[in-house]
Protein backbone atom coordinates (compact mmCIF):
# COMPACT_ATOMS: atom_id res chain seq x y z
CA UNK A 1 0.00 0.00 0.00
CA UNK A 2 1.46 3.33 -1.04
CA UNK A 3 0.66 6.78 0.25
CA UNK A 4 -0.58 8.85 -2.67
CA UNK A 5 1.03 12.00 -3.95
CA UNK A 6 -1.75 14.28 -2.77
CA UNK A 7 -1.15 13.14 0.79
CA UNK A 8 2.54 14.00 0.59
CA UNK A 9 1.73 17.51 -0.54
CA UNK A 10 -0.89 18.06 2.16
CA UNK A 11 1.39 16.91 4.97
CA UNK A 12 4.70 18.44 3.91
CA UNK A 13 4.54 21.26 6.43
CA UNK A 14 4.06 19.23 9.60
CA UNK A 15 6.77 18.39 12.06
CA UNK A 16 6.10 15.68 14.65
CA UNK A 17 5.42 11.92 14.65
CA UNK A 18 2.16 10.02 14.98
CA UNK A 19 3.27 7.12 17.15
CA UNK A 20 3.37 7.89 20.85
CA UNK A 21 2.16 11.45 20.38
CA UNK A 22 -1.64 11.11 20.59
CA UNK A 23 -4.08 9.91 23.26
CA UNK A 24 -6.93 9.25 20.86
CA UNK A 25 -8.01 5.59 20.64
CA UNK A 26 -6.73 4.61 17.20
CA UNK A 27 -8.63 1.32 17.38
CA UNK A 28 -11.73 3.32 16.45
CA UNK A 29 -10.23 4.18 13.07
CA UNK A 30 -11.18 1.89 10.18
CA UNK A 31 -8.36 -0.66 9.98
CA UNK A 32 -7.07 0.01 6.44
CA UNK A 33 -7.11 3.75 7.08
CA UNK A 34 -5.32 3.23 10.37
CA UNK A 35 -2.62 1.24 8.54
CA UNK A 36 -2.07 4.15 6.14
CA UNK A 37 -1.89 6.63 8.99
CA UNK A 38 0.56 4.56 10.99
CA UNK A 39 2.81 3.92 7.98
CA UNK A 40 2.80 7.44 6.61
CA UNK A 41 6.29 8.81 5.88
CA UNK A 42 5.39 12.16 7.42
CA UNK A 43 3.86 13.37 10.64
CA UNK A 44 0.16 13.97 11.20
CA UNK A 45 0.64 16.87 13.59
CA UNK A 46 0.82 20.59 12.90
CA UNK A 47 3.23 22.62 15.00
CA UNK A 48 0.73 24.74 16.95
CA UNK A 49 3.30 27.38 17.84
CA UNK A 50 4.11 27.95 14.17
CA UNK A 51 0.42 27.90 13.26
CA UNK A 52 -0.30 30.53 15.90
CA UNK A 53 2.71 32.82 15.51
CA UNK A 54 3.87 32.32 11.91
CA UNK A 55 1.07 30.82 9.80
CA UNK A 56 2.62 32.34 6.70
CA UNK A 57 5.52 29.89 7.06
CA UNK A 58 3.15 26.94 6.76
CA UNK A 59 1.63 28.40 3.63
CA UNK A 60 5.00 29.26 2.08
CA UNK A 61 6.35 25.77 2.75
CA UNK A 62 3.37 24.37 0.91
CA UNK A 63 3.86 26.73 -2.01
CA UNK A 64 7.54 25.83 -2.23
CA UNK A 65 6.89 22.10 -2.00
CA UNK A 66 4.31 22.20 -4.79
CA UNK A 67 6.62 24.29 -6.95
CA UNK A 68 9.41 21.75 -6.50
CA UNK A 69 7.15 18.68 -6.80
CA UNK A 70 4.57 19.44 -9.48
CA UNK A 71 1.99 16.85 -10.48
CA UNK A 72 2.26 15.98 -14.18
CA UNK A 73 -0.64 17.44 -16.19
CA UNK A 74 -2.53 14.75 -18.15
CA UNK A 75 -2.46 15.24 -21.92
CA UNK A 76 -6.25 15.20 -22.13
CA UNK A 77 -6.76 18.03 -19.60
CA UNK A 78 -6.07 21.71 -20.17
CA UNK A 79 -4.89 23.58 -17.10
CA UNK A 80 -4.75 27.37 -17.05
CA UNK A 81 -5.18 30.37 -14.78
CA UNK A 82 -7.76 33.11 -15.18
CA UNK A 83 -7.88 36.32 -13.17
CA UNK A 84 -10.57 38.73 -12.02
CA UNK A 85 -10.57 41.88 -9.90
CA UNK A 86 -11.81 41.79 -6.33
CA UNK A 87 -14.89 43.90 -5.71
CA UNK A 88 -13.33 44.99 -2.41
CA UNK A 89 -9.97 46.41 -3.51
CA UNK A 90 -9.48 45.53 -7.21
CA UNK A 91 -6.68 43.07 -6.37
CA UNK A 92 -6.35 40.29 -8.94
CA UNK A 93 -7.68 36.92 -7.76
CA UNK A 94 -6.69 33.70 -9.53
CA UNK A 95 -8.95 30.89 -10.69
CA UNK A 96 -7.12 27.64 -11.47
CA UNK A 97 -8.97 25.83 -14.28
CA UNK A 98 -9.06 22.10 -15.06
CA UNK A 99 -10.81 21.49 -18.42
CA UNK A 100 -10.80 18.01 -19.97
CA UNK A 101 -10.94 17.72 -23.74
CA UNK A 102 -14.28 15.88 -23.64
CA UNK A 103 -15.97 18.06 -21.00
CA UNK A 104 -19.72 18.43 -20.70
CA UNK A 105 -20.67 22.09 -21.06
CA UNK A 106 -23.11 22.26 -18.17
CA UNK A 107 -21.02 20.17 -15.75
CA UNK A 108 -19.23 23.02 -13.99
CA UNK A 109 -17.79 22.77 -10.48
CA UNK A 110 -16.51 25.70 -8.42
CA UNK A 111 -14.08 24.29 -5.88
CA UNK A 112 -12.67 25.74 -2.65
CA UNK A 113 -9.60 24.11 -1.07
CA UNK A 114 -9.07 23.51 2.64
CA UNK A 115 -6.45 24.87 5.02
CA UNK A 116 -8.26 26.55 7.90
CA UNK A 117 -8.37 29.84 5.95
CA UNK A 118 -4.68 30.31 6.78
CA UNK A 119 -2.85 28.08 4.29
CA UNK A 120 -3.44 26.23 1.06
CA UNK A 121 -3.73 26.78 -2.68
CA UNK A 122 -5.47 25.08 -5.61
CA UNK A 123 -2.45 23.07 -6.72
CA UNK A 124 -2.30 21.14 -3.43
CA UNK A 125 -4.98 18.81 -4.81
CA UNK A 126 -3.99 18.80 -8.48
CA UNK A 127 -3.92 14.99 -8.64
CA UNK A 128 -7.39 14.73 -7.12
CA UNK A 129 -8.78 17.40 -9.45
CA UNK A 130 -7.25 15.74 -12.52
CA UNK A 131 -8.99 12.50 -11.61
CA UNK A 132 -12.33 14.15 -10.90
CA UNK A 133 -12.26 16.29 -14.04
CA UNK A 134 -11.52 13.27 -16.21
CA UNK A 135 -14.02 10.89 -14.56
CA UNK A 136 -16.79 13.49 -14.45
CA UNK A 137 -16.00 15.15 -17.79
CA UNK A 138 -16.41 18.35 -15.78
CA UNK A 139 -14.77 21.76 -15.85
CA UNK A 140 -13.43 22.42 -12.37
CA UNK A 141 -12.59 25.96 -11.33
CA UNK A 142 -10.56 26.26 -8.13
CA UNK A 143 -10.35 29.65 -6.44
CA UNK A 144 -7.05 30.87 -5.01
CA UNK A 145 -8.87 32.96 -2.40
CA UNK A 146 -6.85 35.18 -0.09
CA UNK A 147 -5.84 33.93 3.34
CA UNK A 148 -5.89 35.09 6.94
CA UNK A 149 -4.44 36.67 8.97
CA UNK A 150 -3.32 39.08 6.23
CA UNK A 151 -6.78 38.93 4.67
CA UNK A 152 -9.26 38.17 7.48
CA UNK A 153 -13.02 37.66 7.38
CA UNK A 154 -14.95 38.51 5.27
CA UNK A 155 -12.33 38.95 2.51
CA UNK A 156 -11.92 35.25 1.56
CA UNK A 157 -15.69 34.80 1.40
CA UNK A 158 -16.07 37.88 -0.77
CA UNK A 159 -13.32 36.50 -3.03
CA UNK A 160 -15.36 33.31 -3.40
CA UNK A 161 -18.53 35.20 -4.22
CA UNK A 162 -16.71 37.43 -6.69
CA UNK A 163 -15.28 34.34 -8.37
CA UNK A 164 -18.74 32.83 -8.79
CA UNK A 165 -20.14 36.09 -10.14
CA UNK A 166 -17.27 36.40 -12.60
CA UNK A 167 -17.67 32.81 -13.80
CA UNK A 168 -21.42 33.16 -14.32
CA UNK A 169 -20.84 36.29 -16.40
CA UNK A 170 -17.67 35.38 -18.28
CA UNK A 171 -17.53 31.57 -18.29
CA UNK A 172 -19.64 31.05 -21.41
CA UNK A 173 -17.34 33.22 -23.53
CA UNK A 174 -13.96 32.42 -21.98
CA UNK A 175 -14.44 28.70 -21.33
CA UNK A 176 -17.36 27.72 -23.56
CA UNK A 177 -19.35 26.48 -20.57
CA UNK A 178 -22.94 26.86 -19.39
CA UNK A 179 -23.20 28.57 -16.03
CA UNK A 180 -26.83 28.13 -14.99
CA UNK A 181 -26.33 24.98 -12.89
CA UNK A 182 -22.98 25.26 -11.09
CA UNK A 183 -22.01 22.95 -8.24
CA UNK A 184 -20.22 24.58 -5.31
CA UNK A 185 -17.81 22.06 -3.83
CA UNK A 186 -15.62 22.62 -0.79
CA UNK A 187 -13.54 20.65 1.68
CA UNK A 188 -12.99 21.53 5.36
CA UNK A 189 -12.57 25.33 5.54
CA UNK A 190 -13.31 25.27 1.82
CA UNK A 191 -16.63 23.65 2.70
CA UNK A 192 -17.36 26.59 4.97
CA UNK A 193 -16.44 28.96 2.15
CA UNK A 194 -18.65 27.15 -0.36
CA UNK A 195 -21.61 27.26 2.05
CA UNK A 196 -21.01 30.93 2.94
CA UNK A 197 -20.86 31.87 -0.74
CA UNK A 198 -24.08 29.95 -1.32
CA UNK A 199 -25.78 31.94 1.44
CA UNK A 200 -24.46 35.16 -0.05
CA UNK A 201 -25.86 34.28 -3.49
CA UNK A 202 -29.32 33.92 -1.97
CA UNK A 203 -29.00 37.29 -0.25
CA UNK A 204 -27.75 38.95 -3.45
CA UNK A 205 -30.30 37.28 -5.72
CA UNK A 206 -27.58 35.68 -7.87
CA UNK A 207 -28.89 32.63 -9.73
CA UNK A 208 -26.76 29.79 -11.06
CA UNK A 209 -26.08 27.35 -8.20
CA UNK A 210 -27.62 23.91 -8.61
CA UNK A 211 -26.21 22.28 -5.48
CA UNK A 212 -23.58 22.52 -2.78
CA UNK A 213 -21.38 19.58 -1.82
CA UNK A 214 -19.66 20.10 1.54
CA UNK A 215 -17.01 17.65 2.67
CA UNK A 216 -16.24 17.57 6.44
CA UNK A 217 -17.05 21.29 6.50
CA UNK A 218 -16.39 23.93 9.13
CA UNK A 219 -19.79 25.42 10.00
CA UNK A 220 -19.36 27.83 12.90
CA UNK A 221 -16.89 29.35 15.36
CA UNK A 222 -18.59 28.25 18.57
CA UNK A 223 -16.11 25.42 19.26
CA UNK A 224 -18.66 23.88 21.64
CA UNK A 225 -19.95 20.70 20.01
CA UNK A 226 -19.51 17.28 21.58
CA UNK A 227 -17.17 16.17 18.80
CA UNK A 228 -15.07 19.34 19.04
CA UNK A 229 -14.60 18.76 22.76
CA UNK A 230 -13.94 15.05 22.28
CA UNK A 231 -11.29 15.22 19.55
CA UNK A 232 -8.78 17.55 21.12
CA UNK A 233 -5.81 15.37 20.17
CA UNK A 234 -6.93 13.77 16.91
CA UNK A 235 -4.60 13.63 13.90
CA UNK A 236 -4.76 16.11 11.02
CA UNK A 237 -7.24 18.47 12.72
CA UNK A 238 -8.32 19.04 16.31
CA UNK A 239 -9.78 21.66 18.62
CA UNK A 240 -6.45 23.39 19.20
CA UNK A 241 -5.88 23.92 15.49
CA UNK A 242 -9.46 25.12 15.08
CA UNK A 243 -9.11 27.72 17.85
CA UNK A 244 -5.96 29.15 16.26
CA UNK A 245 -7.43 29.19 12.77
CA UNK A 246 -10.57 31.00 13.91
CA UNK A 247 -8.47 33.57 15.78
CA UNK A 248 -6.54 34.31 12.58
CA UNK A 249 -9.69 34.42 10.46
CA UNK A 250 -12.02 36.45 12.70
CA UNK A 251 -9.58 38.24 14.99
CA UNK A 252 -9.58 37.63 18.73
CA UNK A 253 -12.13 40.40 19.26
CA UNK A 254 -14.73 38.47 17.22
CA UNK A 255 -14.12 34.93 18.45
CA UNK A 256 -17.24 34.75 20.59
CA UNK A 257 -19.51 36.51 18.12
CA UNK A 258 -22.04 34.83 15.86
CA UNK A 259 -21.33 36.74 12.66
CA UNK A 260 -23.31 36.17 9.48
CA UNK A 261 -21.31 34.15 6.92
CA UNK A 262 -18.91 33.08 9.68
CA UNK A 263 -21.47 31.22 11.81
CA UNK A 264 -23.45 29.48 9.07
CA UNK A 265 -26.22 28.58 11.50
CA UNK A 266 -26.90 32.32 11.83
CA UNK A 267 -28.86 32.63 8.62
CA UNK A 268 -32.47 33.65 8.06
CA UNK A 269 -33.17 32.34 4.52
CA UNK A 270 -32.28 28.68 4.95
CA UNK A 271 -35.31 27.46 3.01
CA UNK A 272 -34.01 29.20 -0.13
CA UNK A 273 -30.70 27.31 -0.16
CA UNK A 274 -30.10 24.73 -2.92
CA UNK A 275 -29.88 20.96 -2.68
CA UNK A 276 -27.06 20.01 -0.32
CA UNK A 277 -24.80 17.05 0.33
CA UNK A 278 -22.74 16.93 3.53
CA UNK A 279 -20.09 14.33 4.32
CA UNK A 280 -18.88 14.15 7.93
CA UNK A 281 -16.34 11.87 9.60
CA UNK A 282 -17.10 9.93 12.78
CA UNK A 283 -13.74 10.76 14.39
CA UNK A 284 -13.48 14.40 13.32
CA UNK A 285 -13.91 17.41 15.63
CA UNK A 286 -16.01 18.96 12.86
CA UNK A 287 -18.44 16.02 12.76
CA UNK A 288 -21.23 17.56 14.81
CA UNK A 289 -21.06 20.89 12.98
CA UNK A 290 -21.89 19.08 9.74
CA UNK A 291 -24.74 17.26 11.45
CA UNK A 292 -26.07 20.54 12.87
CA UNK A 293 -26.08 22.18 9.46
CA UNK A 294 -27.75 19.20 7.80
CA UNK A 295 -30.44 19.27 10.51
CA UNK A 296 -31.01 22.99 9.96
CA UNK A 297 -31.41 22.46 6.22
CA UNK A 298 -33.73 19.49 6.62
CA UNK A 299 -35.98 21.36 9.05
CA UNK A 300 -36.24 24.16 6.48
CA UNK A 301 -37.31 21.73 3.75
CA UNK A 302 -34.06 21.78 1.77
CA UNK A 303 -33.27 18.51 -0.02
CA UNK A 304 -30.27 17.32 1.97
CA UNK A 305 -28.16 14.18 2.17
CA UNK A 306 -25.89 13.58 5.17
CA UNK A 307 -23.32 10.80 5.33
CA UNK A 308 -21.33 10.29 8.52
CA UNK A 309 -18.54 7.90 7.58
CA UNK A 310 -17.79 5.38 10.36
CA UNK A 311 -14.14 5.06 11.34
CA UNK A 312 -13.05 8.10 9.32
CA UNK A 313 -10.88 11.00 10.49
CA UNK A 314 -10.51 14.46 9.02
CA UNK A 315 -9.08 14.38 5.45
CA UNK A 316 -9.25 10.58 5.49
CA UNK A 317 -9.68 10.64 1.70
CA UNK A 318 -6.06 11.70 1.18
CA UNK A 319 -4.96 8.25 2.36
CA UNK A 320 -5.39 4.90 0.68
CA UNK A 321 -8.01 2.81 2.46
CA UNK A 322 -11.20 0.89 1.85
CA UNK A 323 -13.11 4.02 2.86
CA UNK A 324 -11.46 6.23 0.27
CA UNK A 325 -12.64 4.44 -2.87
CA UNK A 326 -16.17 4.01 -1.52
CA UNK A 327 -16.24 7.73 -0.78
CA UNK A 328 -14.86 8.56 -4.23
CA UNK A 329 -17.64 6.64 -5.98
CA UNK A 330 -20.19 8.48 -3.83
CA UNK A 331 -18.56 11.80 -4.71
CA UNK A 332 -18.68 11.04 -8.43
CA UNK A 333 -22.40 10.33 -8.16
CA UNK A 334 -23.12 13.61 -6.34
CA UNK A 335 -20.90 15.82 -8.51
CA UNK A 336 -22.32 14.41 -11.75
CA UNK A 337 -25.77 15.78 -10.94
CA UNK A 338 -25.58 18.62 -13.46
C-alpha positions in Angstrom: 0.0 0.0 0.0 1.5 3.3 -1.0 0.7 6.8 0.2 -0.6 8.8 -2.7 1.0 12.0 -3.9 -1.7 14.3 -2.8 -1.1 13.1 0.8 2.5 14.0 0.6 1.7 17.5 -0.5 -0.9 18.1 2.2 1.4 16.9 5.0 4.7 18.4 3.9 4.5 21.3 6.4 4.1 19.2 9.6 6.8 18.4 12.1 6.1 15.7 14.7 5.4 11.9 14.6 2.2 10.0 15.0 3.3 7.1 17.1 3.4 7.9 20.8 2.2 11.5 20.4 -1.6 11.1 20.6 -4.1 9.9 23.3 -6.9 9.2 20.9 -8.0 5.6 20.6 -6.7 4.6 17.2 -8.6 1.3 17.4 -11.7 3.3 16.5 -10.2 4.2 13.1 -11.2 1.9 10.2 -8.4 -0.7 10.0 -7.1 0.0 6.4 -7.1 3.8 7.1 -5.3 3.2 10.4 -2.6 1.2 8.5 -2.1 4.2 6.1 -1.9 6.6 9.0 0.6 4.6 11.0 2.8 3.9 8.0 2.8 7.4 6.6 6.3 8.8 5.9 5.4 12.2 7.4 3.9 13.4 10.6 0.2 14.0 11.2 0.6 16.9 13.6 0.8 20.6 12.9 3.2 22.6 15.0 0.7 24.7 16.9 3.3 27.4 17.8 4.1 27.9 14.2 0.4 27.9 13.3 -0.3 30.5 15.9 2.7 32.8 15.5 3.9 32.3 11.9 1.1 30.8 9.8 2.6 32.3 6.7 5.5 29.9 7.1 3.2 26.9 6.8 1.6 28.4 3.6 5.0 29.3 2.1 6.3 25.8 2.8 3.4 24.4 0.9 3.9 26.7 -2.0 7.5 25.8 -2.2 6.9 22.1 -2.0 4.3 22.2 -4.8 6.6 24.3 -7.0 9.4 21.7 -6.5 7.2 18.7 -6.8 4.6 19.4 -9.5 2.0 16.9 -10.5 2.3 16.0 -14.2 -0.6 17.4 -16.2 -2.5 14.7 -18.2 -2.5 15.2 -21.9 -6.3 15.2 -22.1 -6.8 18.0 -19.6 -6.1 21.7 -20.2 -4.9 23.6 -17.1 -4.7 27.4 -17.0 -5.2 30.4 -14.8 -7.8 33.1 -15.2 -7.9 36.3 -13.2 -10.6 38.7 -12.0 -10.6 41.9 -9.9 -11.8 41.8 -6.3 -14.9 43.9 -5.7 -13.3 45.0 -2.4 -10.0 46.4 -3.5 -9.5 45.5 -7.2 -6.7 43.1 -6.4 -6.3 40.3 -8.9 -7.7 36.9 -7.8 -6.7 33.7 -9.5 -8.9 30.9 -10.7 -7.1 27.6 -11.5 -9.0 25.8 -14.3 -9.1 22.1 -15.1 -10.8 21.5 -18.4 -10.8 18.0 -20.0 -10.9 17.7 -23.7 -14.3 15.9 -23.6 -16.0 18.1 -21.0 -19.7 18.4 -20.7 -20.7 22.1 -21.1 -23.1 22.3 -18.2 -21.0 20.2 -15.8 -19.2 23.0 -14.0 -17.8 22.8 -10.5 -16.5 25.7 -8.4 -14.1 24.3 -5.9 -12.7 25.7 -2.6 -9.6 24.1 -1.1 -9.1 23.5 2.6 -6.5 24.9 5.0 -8.3 26.6 7.9 -8.4 29.8 6.0 -4.7 30.3 6.8 -2.8 28.1 4.3 -3.4 26.2 1.1 -3.7 26.8 -2.7 -5.5 25.1 -5.6 -2.5 23.1 -6.7 -2.3 21.1 -3.4 -5.0 18.8 -4.8 -4.0 18.8 -8.5 -3.9 15.0 -8.6 -7.4 14.7 -7.1 -8.8 17.4 -9.4 -7.2 15.7 -12.5 -9.0 12.5 -11.6 -12.3 14.2 -10.9 -12.3 16.3 -14.0 -11.5 13.3 -16.2 -14.0 10.9 -14.6 -16.8 13.5 -14.4 -16.0 15.2 -17.8 -16.4 18.4 -15.8 -14.8 21.8 -15.9 -13.4 22.4 -12.4 -12.6 26.0 -11.3 -10.6 26.3 -8.1 -10.4 29.7 -6.4 -7.1 30.9 -5.0 -8.9 33.0 -2.4 -6.9 35.2 -0.1 -5.8 33.9 3.3 -5.9 35.1 6.9 -4.4 36.7 9.0 -3.3 39.1 6.2 -6.8 38.9 4.7 -9.3 38.2 7.5 -13.0 37.7 7.4 -15.0 38.5 5.3 -12.3 38.9 2.5 -11.9 35.2 1.6 -15.7 34.8 1.4 -16.1 37.9 -0.8 -13.3 36.5 -3.0 -15.4 33.3 -3.4 -18.5 35.2 -4.2 -16.7 37.4 -6.7 -15.3 34.3 -8.4 -18.7 32.8 -8.8 -20.1 36.1 -10.1 -17.3 36.4 -12.6 -17.7 32.8 -13.8 -21.4 33.2 -14.3 -20.8 36.3 -16.4 -17.7 35.4 -18.3 -17.5 31.6 -18.3 -19.6 31.1 -21.4 -17.3 33.2 -23.5 -14.0 32.4 -22.0 -14.4 28.7 -21.3 -17.4 27.7 -23.6 -19.4 26.5 -20.6 -22.9 26.9 -19.4 -23.2 28.6 -16.0 -26.8 28.1 -15.0 -26.3 25.0 -12.9 -23.0 25.3 -11.1 -22.0 22.9 -8.2 -20.2 24.6 -5.3 -17.8 22.1 -3.8 -15.6 22.6 -0.8 -13.5 20.6 1.7 -13.0 21.5 5.4 -12.6 25.3 5.5 -13.3 25.3 1.8 -16.6 23.7 2.7 -17.4 26.6 5.0 -16.4 29.0 2.2 -18.7 27.2 -0.4 -21.6 27.3 2.0 -21.0 30.9 2.9 -20.9 31.9 -0.7 -24.1 30.0 -1.3 -25.8 31.9 1.4 -24.5 35.2 0.0 -25.9 34.3 -3.5 -29.3 33.9 -2.0 -29.0 37.3 -0.3 -27.7 38.9 -3.4 -30.3 37.3 -5.7 -27.6 35.7 -7.9 -28.9 32.6 -9.7 -26.8 29.8 -11.1 -26.1 27.3 -8.2 -27.6 23.9 -8.6 -26.2 22.3 -5.5 -23.6 22.5 -2.8 -21.4 19.6 -1.8 -19.7 20.1 1.5 -17.0 17.6 2.7 -16.2 17.6 6.4 -17.0 21.3 6.5 -16.4 23.9 9.1 -19.8 25.4 10.0 -19.4 27.8 12.9 -16.9 29.3 15.4 -18.6 28.3 18.6 -16.1 25.4 19.3 -18.7 23.9 21.6 -19.9 20.7 20.0 -19.5 17.3 21.6 -17.2 16.2 18.8 -15.1 19.3 19.0 -14.6 18.8 22.8 -13.9 15.0 22.3 -11.3 15.2 19.5 -8.8 17.6 21.1 -5.8 15.4 20.2 -6.9 13.8 16.9 -4.6 13.6 13.9 -4.8 16.1 11.0 -7.2 18.5 12.7 -8.3 19.0 16.3 -9.8 21.7 18.6 -6.5 23.4 19.2 -5.9 23.9 15.5 -9.5 25.1 15.1 -9.1 27.7 17.8 -6.0 29.2 16.3 -7.4 29.2 12.8 -10.6 31.0 13.9 -8.5 33.6 15.8 -6.5 34.3 12.6 -9.7 34.4 10.5 -12.0 36.4 12.7 -9.6 38.2 15.0 -9.6 37.6 18.7 -12.1 40.4 19.3 -14.7 38.5 17.2 -14.1 34.9 18.4 -17.2 34.7 20.6 -19.5 36.5 18.1 -22.0 34.8 15.9 -21.3 36.7 12.7 -23.3 36.2 9.5 -21.3 34.2 6.9 -18.9 33.1 9.7 -21.5 31.2 11.8 -23.4 29.5 9.1 -26.2 28.6 11.5 -26.9 32.3 11.8 -28.9 32.6 8.6 -32.5 33.6 8.1 -33.2 32.3 4.5 -32.3 28.7 4.9 -35.3 27.5 3.0 -34.0 29.2 -0.1 -30.7 27.3 -0.2 -30.1 24.7 -2.9 -29.9 21.0 -2.7 -27.1 20.0 -0.3 -24.8 17.1 0.3 -22.7 16.9 3.5 -20.1 14.3 4.3 -18.9 14.1 7.9 -16.3 11.9 9.6 -17.1 9.9 12.8 -13.7 10.8 14.4 -13.5 14.4 13.3 -13.9 17.4 15.6 -16.0 19.0 12.9 -18.4 16.0 12.8 -21.2 17.6 14.8 -21.1 20.9 13.0 -21.9 19.1 9.7 -24.7 17.3 11.5 -26.1 20.5 12.9 -26.1 22.2 9.5 -27.7 19.2 7.8 -30.4 19.3 10.5 -31.0 23.0 10.0 -31.4 22.5 6.2 -33.7 19.5 6.6 -36.0 21.4 9.0 -36.2 24.2 6.5 -37.3 21.7 3.8 -34.1 21.8 1.8 -33.3 18.5 0.0 -30.3 17.3 2.0 -28.2 14.2 2.2 -25.9 13.6 5.2 -23.3 10.8 5.3 -21.3 10.3 8.5 -18.5 7.9 7.6 -17.8 5.4 10.4 -14.1 5.1 11.3 -13.0 8.1 9.3 -10.9 11.0 10.5 -10.5 14.5 9.0 -9.1 14.4 5.5 -9.2 10.6 5.5 -9.7 10.6 1.7 -6.1 11.7 1.2 -5.0 8.2 2.4 -5.4 4.9 0.7 -8.0 2.8 2.5 -11.2 0.9 1.9 -13.1 4.0 2.9 -11.5 6.2 0.3 -12.6 4.4 -2.9 -16.2 4.0 -1.5 -16.2 7.7 -0.8 -14.9 8.6 -4.2 -17.6 6.6 -6.0 -20.2 8.5 -3.8 -18.6 11.8 -4.7 -18.7 11.0 -8.4 -22.4 10.3 -8.2 -23.1 13.6 -6.3 -20.9 15.8 -8.5 -22.3 14.4 -11.7 -25.8 15.8 -10.9 -25.6 18.6 -13.5 
